[in-house]
Amino acid sequence: EVKNGETVIIAHEEAIGTRARLTSTYDLAQDVKAGEPILIDDGNIELRTIKVEGNAVYAEVIHGGVIKSRKGINLPNTKVSANSLTPKDREDLVFGLENDVDWIALSFVRSAVDIMELRNIMQQADKMTKIVAKIETPLAVRNIEEIVRVTDAVMVARGDLGVEIPMEEVPLVQKHIVQLCNTLGKPVIIATQMMESMIKNPRPTRAETNDVANAVIDGADVLMLSAETASGNFPLETVKSMVKTIGYIEKNRKEIFHRYFDVSRNQSDFVSEMLLTHACKLAQETEAKAIVCMTKSGYTAYQIACRRPEANIFVFTRSRNQVTVLNLVWGVRSFLFDNPQAVSNDEIFASIEKTLVDGGFLKKGDVYISTRGSGEGAGTNVINVLKVSR
């Protein structure tokens, strides 16, 4: 425990920390200057730098408390010299790539260069693993559009973000990032403190329920729990409560989503994106039960999902990897297409229709929209309105 007014030392060394001399895995002394704040454990403990001597930082305790092992440190007013991709990150990356994980999340992204560096390492390892950019620094917020354009998905990591920037700015930053991701067809995750009170309580607060609901309404693809399920007393109840809120909002999305999402919108000159916009519009006008597509890279799925159609989205792919990768994307149910007898487009979609009917996803008389590419290497350039006849 450290108390207000005390002086503590944070040293970069391998030793057991004490009340007077804490130790850190990062060398704060190379970056912090006198007068700059040091925040510990998501800002619950605040120190102010007094001086730096060698590898040790002397700091006054502004807001004290109990410091536990392995808690994070934030330096909101300090220009941090360390690369976003740390040596430990590189070790973990090797493990992840060797074990064919679907997504790699990079913490403390500051610019598109960080994402491109990670992508380059993956390409050298001959891996096409998808990248999540965790937005939790002021620099990332300033560079958000360039980051979103080069990453595969984004996480609004509100724990560190709410410490690195003024807390009152987080709601609008979150909404801006979600809107940008929806516009560019990139999945977006909202994380941290969504149901924080359920770490200790069996029911969420009204504010937390509103937070979850508004994230869904704004256009989040994924809502992520942290301490609630990692170390909380009511992990199962937390998941059930969140699912119940998400389910209610999704069930009533016809009324709500039309205020926030216009399926007829199109901000692209790409023919494939224009056609996917029209596919969603057709699904709305024909009250289609589903939009069905084949994809290799997942791009078609992302573009359909970001328009939030009322119709179910069924995506077929020949890539086993894409089947699981696409689980991150809003509203998408993905299937492995492994029918070697189906060669022509007509045979492929006849096989797809049979799979959906046999699985109970479509029934006789249901209208559905199919999208496909016609021609070698073509993107989406054909839309069909079909009715299940069998």
N, C-alpha and C positions, 0 to 999 in steps of 0.2 A: 504494500500500500504506500502511495505517495500522497503527501498533503500539501494544500495550498501554501505557497511561500517558500517551500523547501527548494534546495538546489540539488539536482540530480545530474549524474554523468551518463551519457550514452556512448559506449566505446565499441569500435569495430574490432572484436577479438573473440576467440573461441574460449569462452569461460562461462561458468554458471553466474548468471546475473544476480545482483544483490539489490537491496533497497536503495543504496547509495550509488551503485555503479551497474547500470543496465548494459546488456550487450546486444548488438544487432548484427544481422548477417550482411547488411549493407553499410558501406562506409559513409555515414552522414557527413563526416568532417570535410569531405572533399567538395561538398555542395552548399551546406547551410552557412548563413552569415548571422552575425549578431542582430538581434531584434526579430528574426524570422520565427514564425510559429512551427512547432512540431506537434502533430496530432497523432494520438495512439488509439487503437481499437475503435475505428470509425468515428474518431473525434470525441469520444467520451472522456478522454484525458487530454488536456492541453498543456503544452510546455512552451516557453519562449526562450530562444537561444540567448545566452549571455556572452559566451566566447567559445572559440575553438582552439584546442591545443593538441597537436599531433593527430592521433586517431580518435580523440575524445571530444565530445560536444558537451559543454556545461550549459544547463538550462534551468530556468525557474519554473516551478509548478504553478500554473495559473488555475487549472481545474484538476483536482486530484482524483484519486480512486485506486482501485486494485488493478494492477497490470499483470495479466496472465501470460503464459508462454506463447510464443508464435503469433502474437497479435500484430496486425499491420500498422505501418507508420505512413502518415501522409505529410507531405511538405507543400502545402497549397501556394506559398509565395516564393518557393525556391525553384530555380532552374536546375532540374535534375540532369546530371551528365550521363547517367547509365542508359544503355540501349534498351528499348522496349523488350527485345528478345534477349533475356539474360542467359548466362551459362547454364543455370538450372533448367530454364525453358528449353534450351537446345538438347539437354539430356532427355527431358520428358518427351520432346518432339520425336527423337529417335525411337523411343519406346512406342509412342503412339502410332507412328508410321509403320513400324515393324508389325504391329498388331492390327493394322487396317481399321483404325477408328474412322468414323464417318465425318466428324467435325473436329477441328482444332480451334480453341478460343484463345486469342492473344490478349493478355491484360495490358492496360496502360498504353494503348495505341495512341500515338501523337500525330501521325501523318500517314499518307498513302504509302510512303517509303517503307514504313514498318511492315505493312501488309505485303508489299512487293518483295521484301527481303525474305519473309516467311514463305511466300509462294515460290521463290527461286530455290530455296532449300528443298521444298517438296518436289519440284520439277527435277532437280538433280537426283533425287531418290526415286524418280520415275513413279511418283504418286500424284493422284488428282484429288487428294483430300480437301474438303471444303473448309473455309476459314470463317470464323466469327470474330469480328472486331469488337472488343469490349470498350465502350466509351465511358471513360471515368476521369478524364483530365480536361483542363481548360483548353489546351492546345487541340485536343481531339474535337471539342465543340467548335472551335474556330475553323478547323479543317474538315468539318463533317461531310460536306458534299464530295470532296475528292476521296475520302475514306470509303464512303458508301459505294461509290462507283467502282472501286477496285476490289472490295471484299465480296464475300458470298452471302454473308448475313451480319447483323449488327446486334449487340447486346447493350441496352441502356442499363449499365451497372450502377444503380443509384446509391449504393453504399459508399463507395469511394468518390463517386461523382458529387454526392451531396456534401462531402467534406472538402473536396478540391475547389468547388465553386460555391457561392452563397446558396444556402438551402432553398431560399424562395425562388431561385431561378430554375430549379430542377423541373418543376411541372411543365413550364413552357418549352424548355429544352427537350424534355421527353416527347411532348406532342410534336415538336418540329421534326425530331429525328424519325418518329413513327410515320409522319406524313411523307417525309422524303423517301423513306424506305418503300412505302406503298407506291409512290410515284415511280420509283426506279425498279420495282419488282424484286426487292430484296427482303427476305424474312427478317423480322425484328423481334427481339426477346426483351421483355421487361423483367428486371430482377431486383431483388433485395427488399426486405421489410414489407412484403405484400401482406403478410398476415403475422407480423412480428409479435403481437400480443398472444398468439396461440403457442408460442414457445412455453408459456406458463399457464395459459387458460384454454378451456375446451371449446370456447366460442370466439369468433372474431369480433372486433368492434365494428360499428356501423361505418366508420371512416375507412376501415380496411376493405370492407365489402364494396364500398363505393370505389375505392382505388382499383380493385380487381375489375369491376364492371366497366369503369371508364377506360381502362387499358384495352379491354376487348372492343368497346365502342370506337375508340380512336383508331384501331387497326392493328393491334399487336398480333403476331402470329403465335407467340409462345409466352406464357407466364411461368416464371421460375421461382421455386421456393428455395430457401437457403437454410438458415439456422432452424427454421420451423420444423424441418424434417431431418436435418443433419444432427441436431442435438436437443430438439424440443421434447416436451413431455407428451405432446399429443400429435404425433406425425400423421397417423391415419385419419384422425378427425380433421386435421388441416387440409389434407388432400381432398377429402369428401366435401368439406365446406367450399373449397375453391372450385371444385368441379360443379357443385350445385349452382354457384353464382354464374360461372361461365356458361353452363347449360341453359340457365334461364335467359341470359342475354342473347345467346345464339338462337334459342327457340323463338324469341321475339325480334329477331334481326330484321325481318321484312319491314317492320315499322321503323326501326332505328337506323339500320344501315343505309337506307335510301337517303337519309339526311346527310350522311357522311361520305358515301361512295356513289359515284356516278359511273355505271358500267359502260356508258356510251362515251366516256371521256377518252381522249387519245392525245398524248403529248409527244408522239413519235412519228418520224417519217419512215420508219421501217415497215415494209409491207406486212411482215409476219405479225408485228405488234398491232397493226391496224386491223388485220383479220381476226386476231384474238379478241380485240375489243368488240368487233361485230359478232363474234361467236357468243360472247357474254350477253350482248344486246338481243341477239336472236333467242337465246335461252330464256331471257326474261319475257320477250314478246310471245313466244310459243308455249310458255310455262313448262319448259322441258324439265324432265326429272334429273338429267345429268348432262355434263359436258365430258366427253371422252377423248383422250388423245394418246398418241404414242410419242415418247421422247427419248432422246439419247443422253443429253446433257442435263435435263431437268428444267431448261429455260422455259419451255412452254408451260410447265406446271406453275412456275413462279409468276409468269405473266397473267395466267388465268386467275390464280389465287389472289393477286393483289387488287383485282377488280371486284372481289367479294360477290360473286354471283350467288343467287339463291339456289341454283341447281347444284347437285352433288358433283364433285370433281373426281373423276376416275382416270388415273394415269397408268399407262402400261409402258414397260421398258424391258429391254433385253439385258440390262445391266443389274446384277444382283446388288451391287453397291448402291445404285440409285434408288432401289426399292426402300432401303432403310434411310438413306439421306433425305428423301422427300417427306419423311415423317415429321420433319421440323416445320413444314410449310402448311399454312392455314388451309383447312378444309380438304386437303389432298388425301385420297386413299390410293395407295400405289400397289401395282401387281407386277409380278415377273411374267413376261411374255416368253414362253419357251415352246411354242408350237412350230416345229421345223417344217411341217407340211404346208403351213400358211406362208405363201411367198408373195402373191399379188396383194395390192391394197384391199381388194374386195375380200380375199380370203382372210387377210389379217383382221379386218373389222368384223367379219362374220364370226371368227373365232373369239374376238373380244366380246361381241354381243352375247355369244353363248356362255362365256365365263360369267358375265354379269347377271344373266337370267338364271343360270344354274346356282349362282351364289345368293339369289334373292334380292339383288340390288335393282334389277329392272324386271318388269312383267309385261305381258302381252298388252299392246295398246299404248305403252309409254313412249313419249317423244323424247329423243335425246339428240344432242349436237355432237358431231365428231369433227375433229380437226386433224389434218395431216399435211405432210409435205409430198409433193409429186415431182419427181425428177431427182437425179443424182445430186446429193448434197444440198437439196432445197430446204429452206425453212418452211414454216407453216404457210401454205398457199392454197389450201382447199378446205372449205367448210361444207359439211353435209347436215341437213336436217332429216333425221331418220325416225321411223316408228317400229317398235318391236312387233313382229308379226307372229312369232312362234309361241 
